[in-house]
């Protein structure tokens, strides 16, 4: 039980998928989706989270380049839920060098 004497029991359902697409020999695109449904006995905390992403990576000689975007949408699930709606964006870039190639 939490501080307000509500149950903390949770069932969480996860569904996700991604695939790799290679339009060119050294270029890879990986779109992805993930959905999480948090079902609490205490319906005030019930929420759903959807994550959409895209990774782009390439190799140029000995240099590996990749960039990643992820959008995260979280919102209430059901009429009693008090979870605030929120959208976050995440970006990342990675550059690495492999002298053995």
N, C-alpha and C positions, 0 to 999 in steps of 0.2 A: 504494500500500500504506500502511496505517496503522502506528502505532508497534508493534503486535503482529504485523506482517507479514500482516495480513488484507486482502483486496481491498476497495476502496471503491466498486466498481461498483454502480450503482443503476438500477433501473427503477421509475418511480413512475407509478401509474395514478390518475386523478382522475375522479370522477363527481359532478356537482352539478346541482341543480335549485332553482328558486324560482318562485313565481307571485304575482301581485298580485290581491287581493280588495278590492273597494270596497263595503262594506255600506251606506255613506251617501255622499252627494256629496262631503263634505270629510274623509272618514275612509278611510285605506288600511291594509290588513293584508298583510304580505309574509312568509309562512313560507318557510324555506329548509332545504336539506340539502346537505351535501358529504361525500363519502367519499374518502379518500386511502389508497392501499395502496402502501407503500414496500417493494419487493422487492430486497434486497441479495444479492449472491453470498455474502457473509458472513452467514449466517442468524441470527446472534446479534443483529443490528441490525434485522431485519425487523419492521415494525410496521404497524398500521392506525390511522387517525385518522378519527373521525366527528364532524361539526359540525352541530348543529341550531340554528336561529335563528328569531327572530320580530321583525319591525320593525312598529311602529305609528306612523302619522303622521297629523296633522290640521292643518287651517288654520282659524284663528279670526280672521277679519278680516285684519289686517296681521301677525298673529303665526303663525308656523309652529312646531308642536310635534312632536317625534318621540322615540320611545324604542326601544331595541334590546336584545335579549337574545341571547346566544350561549352554548351549552353545548358544550364540546369534550371528547370521550372518546377517549383514546389508550390502546391496549393491544397486547400482543404478538401476533404472527401466526406460528403454528407452534410446535412443541414446543421447538425450539432457541433461540428468541428470548429475550433477557434484558432486553427493554424493559419497564420497570415500568408497571403500569396507573395511569392518572391521569385525573381528571375536573376540568376547570376551568369556572368560570362567569364570564361577562363581561356587564356591564350598562352602558348609556350613555343619557344624556338630552340632548336638544338643543333649545334655544329660540332662535328667530331672529325678527327684526322686519324687514319690508320696507315702508318708508314710501311706496313708489311704487304700492302696491296700493289 
